[in-house]
Amino acid sequence: MRWQNRRRSSNIEDRRGQRASGSNAGAAPLLRLLPMLLGSKGGKWVVLIIGALFVASYLGVDIPFLSASGPSGQQSPAYQPSAAEQELAEFTAVVLADTEETWGRIFSEGGGQYQEPTLVMFSGAVNSACGRAQSAMGPFYCPADRKVYIDLSFYQDLKNRHNAPGDFAQAYVIAHEVGHHVQTLLGISPKVREQQARVSKAEANELSVRQELQADCFAGVWGYNANKFRDLLEPGDLQEALVAASAIGDDRLQQEARGYITPESFTHGTSQQRVAWFKRGFETGDMRQCDTFSAPI
């Protein structure tokens, strides 16, 4: 990818090196005050309130004075990323900026206004409005706070564990999560959640698959626009994205993990489906071709 010397998004929260709340490190000052609080008038109510705050913090609600982390959006002063990791951070900011240009133009052409998401870089674990998440979960989008979350070590995992190296493979991952943000803006995501609450587990999983495949298609739409209007791609880049899409299909992941597959438990789609829908978006550049909820998948 020709990404160097391009605009970087300012919609970045760098939380690398911070500890996600849920630990009790930030609680020490309050714990030392407990004897005094218990002996004061109304002390029991104070303790109950403090307990409720701890529960809320554990569930992912941001309670600044209970957190061991620094202020939101600031990297820990003690954290020193390697040069290679910092390059990945810069790459991520460039890809995010490019998705902003693509979706900003598409929404504008449709008479709307694109609301840009924030991307949070973290290490190890992170708190979001959707709860606390570990790096092992991989990158994700939280519709409750409209933020994309990624531990940059996932890129190495993509290369080593999934055998899907390359910068455009990495860009596909970001574009897919941004695709979920587009679904939120279009009102698709809340409708899916409403439908999932009324159907069986198997039917809810199928809706999830359709939603994920649409995000793949939206990622392809971004790739088309990035190449057509900004000449971002180099020879071989498309193949990198297709390899990545294939590598994280439900069937392949289940087969690798346990030696057999259970299609009714799929939530993201098969390797073949993910490749096909990314290619549809990439070949047409038209988000109207991404209606996975009506078309056979």
C-alpha positions as a LaTeX table, in Angstrom:
\begin{tabular}{lrrr}
\hline
Residue & $x$ (\AA) & $y$ (\AA) & $z$ (\AA) \\
\hline
Met1 & 0.00 & 0.00 & 0.00 \\
Arg2 & 1.11 & 3.55 & $-0.73$ \\
Trp3 & 0.28 & 4.89 & 2.69 \\
Gln4 & 3.34 & 6.87 & 3.69 \\
Asn5 & 3.14 & 10.68 & 3.72 \\
Arg6 & $-0.66$ & 10.67 & 3.72 \\
Arg7 & $-3.07$ & 12.33 & 6.11 \\
Arg8 & $-3.51$ & 10.71 & 9.50 \\
Ser9 & $-6.82$ & 10.80 & 11.31 \\
Ser10 & $-7.07$ & 12.86 & 14.47 \\
Asn11 & $-9.87$ & 10.61 & 15.75 \\
Ile12 & $-7.45$ & 8.43 & 17.69 \\
Glu13 & $-7.38$ & 7.55 & 21.38 \\
Asp14 & $-4.06$ & 6.04 & 22.33 \\
Arg15 & $-4.56$ & 3.94 & 25.47 \\
Arg16 & $-1.54$ & 1.71 & 24.96 \\
Gly17 & 0.17 & 0.99 & 28.23 \\
Gln18 & $-2.89$ & 1.79 & 30.31 \\
Arg19 & $-4.51$ & $-0.75$ & 32.59 \\
Ala20 & $-8.19$ & $-1.37$ & 31.97 \\
Ser21 & $-10.31$ & $-0.67$ & 35.03 \\
Gly22 & $-11.84$ & $-3.63$ & 36.81 \\
Ser23 & $-8.72$ & $-4.14$ & 38.89 \\
Asn24 & $-8.70$ & $-2.73$ & 42.41 \\
Ala25 & $-5.52$ & $-0.67$ & 42.02 \\
Gly26 & $-7.42$ & 2.60 & 41.95 \\
Ala27 & $-9.45$ & 1.61 & 44.99 \\
Ala28 & $-6.68$ & 1.83 & 47.60 \\
Pro29 & $-7.39$ & 5.42 & 48.72 \\
Leu30 & $-11.07$ & 4.66 & 49.24 \\
Leu31 & $-10.36$ & 1.42 & 51.07 \\
Arg32 & $-8.17$ & 3.28 & 53.54 \\
Leu33 & $-11.11$ & 5.60 & 54.26 \\
Leu34 & $-13.58$ & 2.80 & 54.99 \\
Pro35 & $-13.07$ & 2.70 & 58.79 \\
Met36 & $-13.79$ & 6.41 & 59.02 \\
Leu37 & $-16.79$ & 6.18 & 56.69 \\
Leu38 & $-18.30$ & 3.29 & 58.65 \\
Gly39 & $-18.03$ & 5.26 & 61.86 \\
Ser40 & $-19.67$ & 8.35 & 60.41 \\
Lys41 & $-23.36$ & 9.18 & 60.34 \\
Gly42 & $-24.89$ & 7.58 & 57.30 \\
Gly43 & $-21.74$ & 5.53 & 56.83 \\
Lys44 & $-23.61$ & 2.45 & 55.65 \\
Trp45 & $-25.17$ & 4.41 & 52.81 \\
Val46 & $-21.76$ & 5.75 & 51.79 \\
Val47 & $-20.34$ & 2.23 & 51.68 \\
Leu48 & $-23.30$ & 1.01 & 49.62 \\
Ile49 & $-22.76$ & 3.82 & 47.12 \\
Ile50 & $-19.05$ & 3.02 & 46.88 \\
Gly51 & $-19.87$ & $-0.65$ & 46.31 \\
Ala52 & $-22.26$ & 0.27 & 43.51 \\
Leu53 & $-19.55$ & 2.38 & 41.90 \\
Phe54 & $-17.11$ & $-0.53$ & 42.00 \\
Val55 & $-19.67$ & $-2.81$ & 40.34 \\
Ala56 & $-20.30$ & $-0.20$ & 37.64 \\
Ser57 & $-16.56$ & 0.17 & 37.05 \\
Tyr58 & $-16.13$ & $-3.60$ & 36.75 \\
Leu59 & $-18.92$ & $-3.72$ & 34.16 \\
Gly60 & $-17.08$ & $-1.19$ & 32.03 \\
Val61 & $-18.57$ & 2.13 & 33.10 \\
Asp62 & $-15.80$ & 4.73 & 33.19 \\
Ile63 & $-15.36$ & 5.86 & 36.81 \\
Pro64 & $-12.16$ & 7.96 & 36.59 \\
Phe65 & $-11.21$ & 7.92 & 40.30 \\
Leu66 & $-11.60$ & 4.13 & 40.46 \\
Ser67 & $-9.40$ & 3.50 & 37.46 \\
Ala68 & $-5.70$ & 2.79 & 37.60 \\
Ser69 & $-5.34$ & 4.23 & 34.11 \\
Gly70 & $-4.51$ & 7.74 & 33.14 \\
Pro71 & $-7.02$ & 10.14 & 31.56 \\
Ser72 & $-9.00$ & 8.76 & 28.64 \\
Gly73 & $-7.37$ & 9.35 & 25.27 \\
Gln74 & $-3.84$ & 9.71 & 26.67 \\
Gln75 & $-1.09$ & 7.15 & 26.33 \\
Ser76 & 0.58 & 6.09 & 29.55 \\
Pro77 & 3.70 & 8.26 & 30.02 \\
Ala78 & 5.72 & 5.17 & 30.95 \\
Tyr79 & 4.76 & 3.28 & 27.78 \\
Gln80 & 7.48 & 3.21 & 25.13 \\
Pro81 & 6.36 & 1.51 & 21.90 \\
Ser82 & 8.97 & 0.05 & 19.61 \\
Ala83 & 9.68 & 1.74 & 16.29 \\
Ala84 & 7.87 & $-1.08$ & 14.49 \\
Glu85 & 4.78 & $-0.70$ & 16.68 \\
Gln86 & 4.76 & 3.05 & 16.26 \\
Glu87 & 4.84 & 2.60 & 12.50 \\
Leu88 & 1.78 & 0.36 & 12.81 \\
Ala89 & 0.07 & 3.08 & 14.83 \\
Glu90 & 0.80 & 5.63 & 12.12 \\
Phe91 & $-0.41$ & 3.19 & 9.45 \\
Thr92 & $-3.65$ & 2.66 & 11.34 \\
Ala93 & $-4.24$ & 6.40 & 11.58 \\
Val94 & $-3.69$ & 6.77 & 7.82 \\
Val95 & $-6.15$ & 3.97 & 6.99 \\
Leu96 & $-8.74$ & 5.45 & 9.34 \\
Ala97 & $-8.30$ & 8.84 & 7.65 \\
Asp98 & $-8.84$ & 7.23 & 4.26 \\
Thr99 & $-12.06$ & 5.56 & 5.41 \\
Glu100 & $-13.20$ & 9.00 & 6.59 \\
Glu101 & $-12.67$ & 10.41 & 3.10 \\
Thr102 & $-14.45$ & 7.51 & 1.43 \\
Trp103 & $-17.51$ & 7.40 & 3.66 \\
Gly104 & $-17.66$ & 11.17 & 3.95 \\
Arg105 & $-18.00$ & 11.44 & 0.19 \\
Ile106 & $-20.49$ & 8.56 & $-0.10$ \\
Phe107 & $-22.74$ & 9.96 & 2.63 \\
Ser108 & $-22.51$ & 13.45 & 1.13 \\
Glu109 & $-23.52$ & 12.16 & $-2.31$ \\
Gly110 & $-26.55$ & 10.56 & $-0.67$ \\
Gly111 & $-27.55$ & 13.82 & 1.01 \\
Gly112 & $-26.30$ & 12.83 & 4.46 \\
Gln113 & $-23.37$ & 13.62 & 6.71 \\
Tyr114 & $-20.87$ & 11.03 & 7.85 \\
Gln115 & $-20.12$ & 11.04 & 11.56 \\
Glu116 & $-16.56$ & 9.86 & 11.98 \\
Pro117 & $-15.82$ & 7.14 & 14.56 \\
Thr118 & $-12.97$ & 7.20 & 17.04 \\
Leu119 & $-10.35$ & 4.46 & 16.97 \\
Val120 & $-8.91$ & 3.33 & 20.29 \\
Met121 & $-5.48$ & 1.68 & 20.37 \\
Phe122 & $-4.95$ & $-0.40$ & 23.51 \\
Ser123 & $-2.73$ & $-3.13$ & 24.86 \\
Gly124 & $-3.85$ & $-6.21$ & 26.74 \\
Ala125 & $-7.36$ & $-5.23$ & 27.78 \\
Val126 & $-9.66$ & $-2.25$ & 27.44 \\
Asn127 & $-12.91$ & $-0.86$ & 28.79 \\
Ser128 & $-15.57$ & 0.25 & 26.34 \\
Ala129 & $-19.21$ & 1.19 & 26.60 \\
Cys130 & $-19.87$ & $-2.42$ & 25.53 \\
Gly131 & $-17.88$ & $-3.80$ & 28.48 \\
Arg132 & $-14.35$ & $-4.93$ & 29.19 \\
Ala133 & $-12.53$ & $-6.76$ & 26.41 \\
Gln134 & $-9.28$ & $-8.71$ & 26.11 \\
Ser135 & $-6.88$ & $-8.50$ & 23.18 \\
Ala136 & $-7.60$ & $-12.16$ & 22.42 \\
Met137 & $-11.06$ & $-11.14$ & 21.22 \\
Gly138 & $-9.47$ & $-9.27$ & 18.32 \\
Pro139 & $-10.48$ & $-5.85$ & 16.97 \\
Phe140 & $-14.08$ & $-4.85$ & 17.57 \\
Tyr141 & $-16.55$ & $-2.02$ & 17.16 \\
Cys142 & $-18.75$ & $-0.84$ & 20.01 \\
Pro143 & $-21.99$ & 0.81 & 18.80 \\
Ala144 & $-22.72$ & 2.20 & 22.27 \\
Asp145 & $-19.77$ & 4.61 & 22.12 \\
Arg146 & $-19.19$ & 4.45 & 18.34 \\
Lys147 & $-15.56$ & 3.51 & 18.70 \\
Val148 & $-13.31$ & 0.97 & 17.00 \\
Tyr149 & $-10.94$ & $-0.86$ & 19.35 \\
Ile150 & $-7.71$ & $-2.57$ & 18.32 \\
Asp151 & $-4.62$ & $-3.94$ & 20.00 \\
Leu152 & $-1.90$ & $-3.48$ & 17.39 \\
Ser153 & $-0.46$ & $-6.88$ & 18.30 \\
Phe154 & $-3.38$ & $-8.33$ & 16.34 \\
Tyr155 & $-1.52$ & $-7.49$ & 13.13 \\
Gln156 & 1.23 & $-9.85$ & 14.19 \\
Asp157 & $-1.39$ & $-12.45$ & 15.07 \\
Leu158 & $-2.94$ & $-12.00$ & 11.63 \\
Lys159 & 0.44 & $-12.73$ & 10.06 \\
Asn160 & 1.66 & $-15.55$ & 12.29 \\
Arg161 & $-1.47$ & $-17.35$ & 13.46 \\
His162 & $-3.71$ & $-16.80$ & 10.45 \\
Asn163 & $-0.97$ & $-16.73$ & 7.82 \\
Ala164 & $-2.36$ & $-13.50$ & 6.37 \\
Pro165 & 0.50 & $-10.99$ & 6.16 \\
Gly166 & 0.55 & $-7.64$ & 4.37 \\
Asp167 & $-0.49$ & $-4.06$ & 4.98 \\
Phe168 & $-3.68$ & $-4.30$ & 2.95 \\
Ala169 & $-4.71$ & $-7.32$ & 5.03 \\
Gln170 & $-4.32$ & $-5.08$ & 8.07 \\
Ala171 & $-6.25$ & $-2.28$ & 6.37 \\
Tyr172 & $-9.09$ & $-4.70$ & 5.59 \\
Val173 & $-9.46$ & $-5.40$ & 9.32 \\
Ile174 & $-9.82$ & $-1.69$ & 10.11 \\
Ala175 & $-12.19$ & $-1.11$ & 7.19 \\
His176 & $-14.37$ & $-4.02$ & 8.33 \\
Glu177 & $-14.80$ & $-2.51$ & 11.80 \\
Val178 & $-15.53$ & 0.89 & 10.26 \\
Gly179 & $-18.14$ & $-0.94$ & 8.18 \\
His180 & $-19.92$ & $-1.75$ & 11.42 \\
His181 & $-19.89$ & 1.96 & 12.24 \\
Val182 & $-21.54$ & 2.65 & 8.88 \\
Gln183 & $-24.20$ & 0.08 & 9.77 \\
Thr184 & $-24.83$ & 1.91 & 13.04 \\
Leu185 & $-25.20$ & 5.26 & 11.28 \\
Leu186 & $-27.62$ & 3.73 & 8.77 \\
Gly187 & $-29.74$ & 2.20 & 11.54 \\
Ile188 & $-28.97$ & $-1.34$ & 10.43 \\
Ser189 & $-27.27$ & $-2.51$ & 13.62 \\
Pro190 & $-30.12$ & $-1.61$ & 16.03 \\
Lys191 & $-32.63$ & $-3.33$ & 13.73 \\
Val192 & $-30.51$ & $-6.48$ & 13.73 \\
Arg193 & $-30.33$ & $-6.48$ & 17.53 \\
Glu194 & $-34.10$ & $-6.04$ & 17.78 \\
Gln195 & $-34.70$ & $-8.96$ & 15.43 \\
Gln196 & $-32.18$ & $-11.16$ & 17.23 \\
Ala197 & $-34.05$ & $-10.66$ & 20.50 \\
Arg198 & $-37.21$ & $-12.17$ & 18.97 \\
Val199 & $-35.82$ & $-15.26$ & 17.25 \\
Ser200 & $-34.05$ & $-18.50$ & 18.08 \\
Lys201 & $-30.32$ & $-18.74$ & 18.71 \\
Ala202 & $-29.69$ & $-20.26$ & 15.29 \\
Glu203 & $-31.69$ & $-17.51$ & 13.57 \\
Ala204 & $-29.89$ & $-14.85$ & 15.62 \\
Asn205 & $-26.56$ & $-16.32$ & 14.50 \\
Glu206 & $-27.66$ & $-16.14$ & 10.87 \\
Leu207 & $-28.52$ & $-12.46$ & 11.29 \\
Ser208 & $-25.09$ & $-11.93$ & 12.79 \\
Val209 & $-23.49$ & $-13.63$ & 9.78 \\
Arg210 & $-25.39$ & $-11.36$ & 7.40 \\
Gln211 & $-24.35$ & $-8.31$ & 9.38 \\
Glu212 & $-20.68$ & $-9.34$ & 9.33 \\
Leu213 & $-20.74$ & $-10.11$ & 5.62 \\
Gln214 & $-22.20$ & $-6.68$ & 4.94 \\
Ala215 & $-19.32$ & $-5.13$ & 6.91 \\
Asp216 & $-16.96$ & $-7.13$ & 4.68 \\
Cys217 & $-18.72$ & $-5.75$ & 1.62 \\
Phe218 & $-18.46$ & $-2.20$ & 3.01 \\
Ala219 & $-14.74$ & $-2.82$ & 3.53 \\
Gly220 & $-14.54$ & $-3.73$ & $-0.15$ \\
Val221 & $-16.36$ & $-0.52$ & $-1.07$ \\
Trp222 & $-13.70$ & 1.40 & 0.83 \\
Gly223 & $-10.94$ & $-0.50$ & $-0.99$ \\
Tyr224 & $-12.47$ & 0.35 & $-4.37$ \\
Asn225 & $-12.62$ & 4.05 & $-3.53$ \\
Ala226 & $-9.15$ & 4.15 & $-1.96$ \\
Asn227 & $-7.73$ & 2.70 & $-5.16$ \\
Lys228 & $-9.80$ & 4.68 & $-7.67$ \\
Phe229 & $-9.56$ & 8.13 & $-6.13$ \\
Arg230 & $-6.30$ & 8.03 & $-4.17$ \\
Asp231 & $-4.23$ & 5.31 & $-5.87$ \\
Leu232 & $-3.57$ & 3.66 & $-2.52$ \\
Leu233 & $-3.16$ & 0.08 & $-3.69$ \\
Glu234 & $-0.12$ & $-1.68$ & $-5.11$ \\
Pro235 & 0.01 & $-4.98$ & $-7.04$ \\
Gly236 & $-0.79$ & $-7.88$ & $-4.73$ \\
Asp237 & $-2.72$ & $-5.81$ & $-2.20$ \\
Leu238 & $-6.12$ & $-7.20$ & $-3.17$ \\
Gln239 & $-4.86$ & $-10.75$ & $-2.74$ \\
Glu240 & $-3.64$ & $-9.87$ & 0.77 \\
Ala241 & $-7.13$ & $-8.79$ & 1.77 \\
Leu242 & $-8.72$ & $-11.88$ & 0.24 \\
Val243 & $-6.31$ & $-14.13$ & 2.12 \\
Ala244 & $-7.16$ & $-12.34$ & 5.36 \\
Ala245 & $-10.91$ & $-12.61$ & 4.73 \\
Ser246 & $-10.54$ & $-16.32$ & 4.03 \\
Ala247 & $-8.33$ & $-16.89$ & 7.07 \\
Ile248 & $-10.93$ & $-15.63$ & 9.54 \\
Gly249 & $-13.96$ & $-17.49$ & 8.20 \\
Asp250 & $-15.94$ & $-19.36$ & 10.85 \\
Asp251 & $-15.47$ & $-22.72$ & 9.15 \\
Arg252 & $-11.72$ & $-22.39$ & 8.93 \\
Leu253 & $-11.32$ & $-21.11$ & 12.49 \\
Gln254 & $-13.49$ & $-23.90$ & 13.92 \\
Gln255 & $-11.73$ & $-26.57$ & 11.88 \\
Glu256 & $-8.33$ & $-25.35$ & 13.05 \\
Ala257 & $-9.42$ & $-25.06$ & 16.68 \\
Arg258 & $-11.29$ & $-28.33$ & 17.18 \\
Gly259 & $-11.13$ & $-30.37$ & 13.99 \\
Tyr260 & $-14.82$ & $-30.07$ & 13.02 \\
Ile261 & $-17.38$ & $-27.35$ & 12.25 \\
Thr262 & $-20.91$ & $-26.56$ & 13.42 \\
Pro263 & $-22.53$ & $-24.29$ & 10.81 \\
Glu264 & $-25.45$ & $-23.35$ & 13.07 \\
Ser265 & $-22.98$ & $-21.68$ & 15.43 \\
Phe266 & $-21.39$ & $-19.47$ & 12.75 \\
Thr267 & $-21.57$ & $-15.76$ & 13.53 \\
His268 & $-19.26$ & $-14.22$ & 10.90 \\
Gly269 & $-19.61$ & $-16.36$ & 7.79 \\
Thr270 & $-17.52$ & $-18.97$ & 6.01 \\
Ser271 & $-14.22$ & $-18.18$ & 4.32 \\
Gln272 & $-15.91$ & $-18.41$ & 0.93 \\
Gln273 & $-18.70$ & $-16.04$ & 1.96 \\
Arg274 & $-16.35$ & $-13.45$ & 3.44 \\
Val275 & $-14.17$ & $-13.44$ & 0.33 \\
Ala276 & $-17.20$ & $-13.22$ & $-1.99$ \\
Trp277 & $-18.78$ & $-10.26$ & $-0.22$ \\
Phe278 & $-15.53$ & $-8.33$ & 0.12 \\
Lys279 & $-14.94$ & $-8.85$ & $-3.61$ \\
Arg280 & $-18.47$ & $-7.65$ & $-4.40$ \\
Gly281 & $-17.83$ & $-4.38$ & $-2.61$ \\
Phe282 & $-14.34$ & $-4.03$ & $-4.08$ \\
Glu283 & $-15.44$ & $-4.71$ & $-7.66$ \\
Thr284 & $-18.50$ & $-2.45$ & $-7.64$ \\
Gly285 & $-17.64$ & 0.31 & $-5.15$ \\
Asp286 & $-21.38$ & 0.54 & $-4.61$ \\
Met287 & $-22.74$ & 0.08 & $-1.10$ \\
Arg288 & $-26.17$ & $-0.68$ & $-2.60$ \\
Gln289 & $-24.68$ & $-3.99$ & $-3.73$ \\
Cys290 & $-24.04$ & $-4.91$ & $-0.10$ \\
Asp291 & $-27.59$ & $-5.90$ & 0.91 \\
Thr292 & $-26.72$ & $-9.19$ & 2.55 \\
Phe293 & $-30.08$ & $-9.25$ & 4.33 \\
Ser294 & $-32.06$ & $-9.71$ & 1.10 \\
Ala295 & $-29.64$ & $-11.56$ & $-1.15$ \\
Pro296 & $-28.72$ & $-15.23$ & $-0.82$ \\
Ile297 & $-25.45$ & $-15.57$ & 1.03 \\
\hline
\end{tabular}
